Amino acid sequence: MPLNSTIVGVDLDPIKRVPGTTSFQGDITTPSCYEQLRKEIKGQKCDVVLNDGAPNVGANWSKDANSQCELVLAALKLACSFLREGGYFITKVFRSTDFQSLMWVFKKFFERVEATKPKASRFTSAEIFVVCAGYLAPSFID
Protein backbone atom coordinates (compact mmCIF):
# COMPACT_ATOMS: atom_id res chain seq x y z
CA MET A 1 0.00 0.00 0.00
CA PRO A 2 1.18 3.57 -0.53
CA LEU A 3 2.86 5.05 2.54
CA ASN A 4 0.00 7.44 3.32
CA SER A 5 -2.65 4.67 3.24
CA THR A 6 -4.96 4.10 6.16
CA ILE A 7 -4.75 0.42 7.10
CA VAL A 8 -7.08 -0.89 9.79
CA GLY A 9 -7.23 -4.46 11.13
CA VAL A 10 -10.07 -6.01 13.10
CA ASP A 11 -10.04 -9.39 14.84
CA LEU A 12 -11.83 -11.15 17.67
CA ASP A 13 -8.41 -11.74 19.24
CA PRO A 14 -5.80 -9.12 20.10
CA ILE A 15 -3.62 -8.14 17.13
CA LYS A 16 0.13 -7.64 17.51
CA ARG A 17 1.10 -4.06 16.65
CA VAL A 18 2.21 -3.52 13.04
CA PRO A 19 3.95 -0.19 12.33
CA GLY A 20 1.93 2.14 10.10
CA THR A 21 -1.37 0.42 10.85
CA THR A 22 -4.22 0.64 13.33
CA SER A 23 -5.97 -2.37 14.74
CA PHE A 24 -8.57 -3.18 17.32
CA GLN A 25 -10.30 -6.14 18.84
CA GLY A 26 -13.87 -6.42 17.60
CA ASP A 27 -16.61 -8.50 16.04
CA ILE A 28 -17.44 -7.46 12.46
CA THR A 29 -21.08 -8.43 12.98
CA THR A 30 -21.69 -5.77 15.65
CA PRO A 31 -22.73 -2.11 15.34
CA SER A 32 -19.92 -1.12 17.73
CA CYS A 33 -17.35 -2.51 15.29
CA TYR A 34 -18.88 -0.48 12.44
CA GLU A 35 -18.72 2.65 14.62
CA GLN A 36 -15.08 2.03 15.52
CA LEU A 37 -14.22 1.49 11.84
CA ARG A 38 -15.99 4.74 10.88
CA LYS A 39 -13.88 6.55 13.48
CA GLU A 40 -10.64 4.98 12.28
CA ILE A 41 -11.16 5.77 8.59
CA LYS A 42 -12.55 9.23 9.35
CA GLY A 43 -15.54 8.92 7.04
CA GLN A 44 -13.50 7.93 4.00
CA LYS A 45 -14.43 5.06 1.70
CA CYS A 46 -12.02 2.12 1.41
CA ASP A 47 -10.20 0.90 -1.67
CA VAL A 48 -9.89 -2.66 -0.35
CA VAL A 49 -11.63 -4.81 2.25
CA LEU A 50 -9.77 -8.04 3.00
CA ASN A 51 -11.38 -10.87 4.97
CA ASP A 52 -9.14 -13.68 6.18
CA GLY A 53 -11.55 -14.76 8.93
CA ALA A 54 -12.47 -18.33 9.67
CA PRO A 55 -14.45 -20.06 12.37
CA ASN A 56 -12.83 -22.44 14.82
CA VAL A 57 -13.08 -25.70 12.94
CA GLY A 58 -13.86 -29.00 14.59
CA ALA A 59 -15.19 -32.43 13.76
CA ASN A 60 -18.40 -31.28 12.04
CA TRP A 61 -17.46 -30.15 8.50
CA SER A 62 -21.03 -29.23 7.57
CA LYS A 63 -21.38 -26.91 10.57
CA ASP A 64 -17.91 -25.41 10.01
CA ALA A 65 -18.64 -24.72 6.33
CA ASN A 66 -21.94 -23.06 7.23
CA SER A 67 -20.23 -20.91 9.88
CA GLN A 68 -17.60 -19.85 7.34
CA CYS A 69 -20.32 -18.92 4.85
CA GLU A 70 -22.06 -16.77 7.48
CA LEU A 71 -18.76 -15.06 8.31
CA VAL A 72 -18.07 -14.35 4.62
CA LEU A 73 -21.55 -12.83 4.20
CA ALA A 74 -20.95 -10.66 7.29
CA ALA A 75 -17.66 -9.50 5.76
CA LEU A 76 -19.41 -8.75 2.46
CA LYS A 77 -22.01 -6.70 4.33
CA LEU A 78 -19.21 -4.75 5.99
CA ALA A 79 -17.49 -4.27 2.63
CA CYS A 80 -20.71 -2.90 1.11
CA SER A 81 -20.85 -0.34 3.93
CA PHE A 82 -17.26 0.87 3.57
CA LEU A 83 -16.02 0.29 0.00
CA ARG A 84 -15.77 3.04 -2.58
CA GLU A 85 -17.29 2.42 -5.99
CA GLY A 86 -14.79 0.37 -8.00
CA GLY A 87 -13.17 -1.04 -4.84
CA TYR A 88 -12.00 -4.57 -4.09
CA PHE A 89 -13.22 -7.23 -1.68
CA ILE A 90 -10.94 -10.21 -1.11
CA THR A 91 -12.16 -13.04 1.08
CA LYS A 92 -11.29 -16.51 2.21
CA VAL A 93 -14.07 -19.05 1.64
CA PHE A 94 -14.34 -22.79 2.13
CA ARG A 95 -15.06 -24.96 -0.89
CA SER A 96 -18.39 -26.41 0.15
CA THR A 97 -21.91 -26.83 -1.16
CA ASP A 98 -22.42 -23.07 -0.59
CA PHE A 99 -19.47 -22.03 -2.77
CA GLN A 100 -21.44 -21.45 -5.99
CA SER A 101 -24.15 -19.57 -4.07
CA LEU A 102 -21.52 -17.25 -2.60
CA MET A 103 -20.03 -16.66 -6.05
CA TRP A 104 -23.52 -15.76 -7.33
CA VAL A 105 -23.94 -13.20 -4.53
CA PHE A 106 -20.49 -11.69 -5.15
CA LYS A 107 -21.35 -11.24 -8.83
CA LYS A 108 -24.36 -9.11 -7.84
CA PHE A 109 -22.04 -6.55 -6.23
CA PHE A 110 -18.83 -6.65 -8.31
CA GLU A 111 -17.88 -6.38 -11.97
CA ARG A 112 -15.36 -9.22 -11.79
CA VAL A 113 -15.18 -12.20 -9.43
CA GLU A 114 -12.39 -14.76 -9.50
CA ALA A 115 -11.53 -17.67 -7.21
CA THR A 116 -7.88 -18.52 -6.62
CA LYS A 117 -5.85 -20.91 -4.47
CA PRO A 118 -2.52 -19.28 -3.59
CA LYS A 119 0.58 -21.44 -3.22
CA ALA A 120 0.75 -20.38 0.44
CA SER A 121 -2.51 -22.24 1.09
CA ARG A 122 -2.06 -25.93 1.87
CA PHE A 123 -3.22 -28.15 -1.00
CA THR A 124 -5.33 -30.25 1.38
CA SER A 125 -7.04 -27.20 2.88
CA ALA A 126 -10.63 -26.45 1.86
CA GLU A 127 -9.88 -22.73 1.84
CA ILE A 128 -9.85 -20.78 -1.37
CA PHE A 129 -9.70 -17.02 -1.89
CA VAL A 130 -12.13 -15.00 -3.95
CA VAL A 131 -11.08 -11.66 -5.44
CA CYS A 132 -14.02 -9.36 -6.17
CA ALA A 133 -13.07 -6.31 -8.25
CA GLY A 134 -15.06 -3.27 -9.29
CA TYR A 135 -17.57 -2.71 -6.50
CA LEU A 136 -20.81 -1.57 -8.13
CA ALA A 137 -21.97 0.47 -5.10
CA PRO A 138 -25.72 -0.04 -5.57
CA SER A 139 -27.85 2.72 -4.08
CA PHE A 140 -30.14 0.13 -2.49
CA ILE A 141 -29.34 -3.34 -1.13
CA ASP A 142 -32.27 -5.60 -0.31
C-alpha positions as a Python dict, from the first residue, in 0.01 Angstrom:
ca = {
    (1, 'M'): (0, 0, 0),
    (2, 'P'): (118, 357, -53),
    (3, 'L'): (286, 505, 254),
    (4, 'N'): (0, 744, 332),
    (5, 'S'): (-265, 467, 324),
    (6, 'T'): (-496, 410, 616),
    (7, 'I'): (-475, 42, 710),
    (8, 'V'): (-708, -89, 979),
    (9, 'G'): (-723, -446, 1113),
    (10, 'V'): (-1007, -601, 1310),
    (11, 'D'): (-1004, -939, 1484),
    (12, 'L'): (-1183, -1115, 1767),
    (13, 'D'): (-841, -1174, 1924),
    (14, 'P'): (-580, -912, 2010),
    (15, 'I'): (-362, -814, 1713),
    (16, 'K'): (13, -764, 1751),
    (17, 'R'): (110, -406, 1665),
    (18, 'V'): (221, -352, 1304),
    (19, 'P'): (395, -19, 1233),
    (20, 'G'): (193, 214, 1010),
    (21, 'T'): (-137, 42, 1085),
    (22, 'T'): (-422, 64, 1333),
    (23, 'S'): (-597, -237, 1474),
    (24, 'F'): (-857, -318, 1732),
    (25, 'Q'): (-1030, -614, 1884),
    (26, 'G'): (-1387, -642, 1760),
    (27, 'D'): (-1661, -850, 1604),
    (28, 'I'): (-1744, -746, 1246),
    (29, 'T'): (-2108, -843, 1298),
    (30, 'T'): (-2169, -577, 1565),
    (31, 'P'): (-2273, -211, 1534),
    (32, 'S'): (-1992, -112, 1773),
    (33, 'C'): (-1735, -251, 1529),
    (34, 'Y'): (-1888, -48, 1244),
    (35, 'E'): (-1872, 265, 1462),
    (36, 'Q'): (-1508, 203, 1552),
    (37, 'L'): (-1422, 149, 1184),
    (38, 'R'): (-1599, 474, 1088),
    (39, 'K'): (-1388, 655, 1348),
    (40, 'E'): (-1064, 498, 1228),
    (41, 'I'): (-1116, 577, 859),
    (42, 'K'): (-1255, 923, 935),
    (43, 'G'): (-1554, 892, 704),
    (44, 'Q'): (-1350, 793, 400),
    (45, 'K'): (-1443, 506, 170),
    (46, 'C'): (-1202, 212, 141),
    (47, 'D'): (-1020, 90, -167),
    (48, 'V'): (-989, -266, -35),
    (49, 'V'): (-1163, -481, 225),
    (50, 'L'): (-977, -804, 300),
    (51, 'N'): (-1138, -1087, 497),
    (52, 'D'): (-914, -1368, 618),
    (53, 'G'): (-1155, -1476, 893),
    (54, 'A'): (-1247, -1833, 967),
    (55, 'P'): (-1445, -2006, 1237),
    (56, 'N'): (-1283, -2244, 1482),
    (57, 'V'): (-1308, -2570, 1294),
    (58, 'G'): (-1386, -2900, 1459),
    (59, 'A'): (-1519, -3243, 1376),
    (60, 'N'): (-1840, -3128, 1204),
    (61, 'W'): (-1746, -3015, 850),
    (62, 'S'): (-2103, -2923, 757),
    (63, 'K'): (-2138, -2691, 1057),
    (64, 'D'): (-1791, -2541, 1001),
    (65, 'A'): (-1864, -2472, 633),
    (66, 'N'): (-2194, -2306, 723),
    (67, 'S'): (-2023, -2091, 988),
    (68, 'Q'): (-1760, -1985, 734),
    (69, 'C'): (-2032, -1892, 485),
    (70, 'E'): (-2206, -1677, 748),
    (71, 'L'): (-1876, -1506, 831),
    (72, 'V'): (-1807, -1435, 462),
    (73, 'L'): (-2155, -1283, 420),
    (74, 'A'): (-2095, -1066, 729),
    (75, 'A'): (-1766, -950, 576),
    (76, 'L'): (-1941, -875, 246),
    (77, 'K'): (-2201, -670, 433),
    (78, 'L'): (-1921, -475, 599),
    (79, 'A'): (-1749, -427, 263),
    (80, 'C'): (-2071, -290, 111),
    (81, 'S'): (-2085, -34, 393),
    (82, 'F'): (-1726, 87, 357),
    (83, 'L'): (-1602, 29, 0),
    (84, 'R'): (-1577, 304, -258),
    (85, 'E'): (-1729, 242, -599),
    (86, 'G'): (-1479, 37, -800),
    (87, 'G'): (-1317, -104, -484),
    (88, 'Y'): (-1200, -457, -409),
    (89, 'F'): (-1322, -723, -168),
    (90, 'I'): (-1094, -1021, -111),
    (91, 'T'): (-1216, -1304, 108),
    (92, 'K'): (-1129, -1651, 221),
    (93, 'V'): (-1407, -1905, 164),
    (94, 'F'): (-1434, -2279, 213),
    (95, 'R'): (-1506, -2496, -89),
    (96, 'S'): (-1839, -2641, 15),
    (97, 'T'): (-2191, -2683, -116),
    (98, 'D'): (-2242, -2307, -59),
    (99, 'F'): (-1947, -2203, -277),
    (100, 'Q'): (-2144, -2145, -599),
    (101, 'S'): (-2415, -1957, -407),
    (102, 'L'): (-2152, -1725, -260),
    (103, 'M'): (-2003, -1666, -605),
    (104, 'W'): (-2352, -1576, -733),
    (105, 'V'): (-2394, -1320, -453),
    (106, 'F'): (-2049, -1169, -515),
    (107, 'K'): (-2135, -1124, -883),
    (108, 'K'): (-2436, -911, -784),
    (109, 'F'): (-2204, -655, -623),
    (110, 'F'): (-1883, -665, -831),
    (111, 'E'): (-1788, -638, -1197),
    (112, 'R'): (-1536, -922, -1179),
    (113, 'V'): (-1518, -1220, -943),
    (114, 'E'): (-1239, -1476, -950),
    (115, 'A'): (-1153, -1767, -721),
    (116, 'T'): (-788, -1852, -662),
    (117, 'K'): (-585, -2091, -447),
    (118, 'P'): (-252, -1928, -359),
    (119, 'K'): (58, -2144, -322),
    (120, 'A'): (75, -2038, 44),
    (121, 'S'): (-251, -2224, 109),
    (122, 'R'): (-206, -2593, 187),
    (123, 'F'): (-322, -2815, -100),
    (124, 'T'): (-533, -3025, 138),
    (125, 'S'): (-704, -2720, 288),
    (126, 'A'): (-1063, -2645, 186),
    (127, 'E'): (-988, -2273, 184),
    (128, 'I'): (-985, -2078, -137),
    (129, 'F'): (-970, -1702, -189),
    (130, 'V'): (-1213, -1500, -395),
    (131, 'V'): (-1108, -1166, -544),
    (132, 'C'): (-1402, -936, -617),
    (133, 'A'): (-1307, -631, -825),
    (134, 'G'): (-1506, -327, -929),
    (135, 'Y'): (-1757, -271, -650),
    (136, 'L'): (-2081, -157, -813),
    (137, 'A'): (-2197, 47, -510),
    (138, 'P'): (-2572, -4, -557),
    (139, 'S'): (-2785, 272, -408),
    (140, 'F'): (-3014, 13, -249),
    (141, 'I'): (-2934, -334, -113),
    (142, 'D'): (-3227, -560, -31),
}
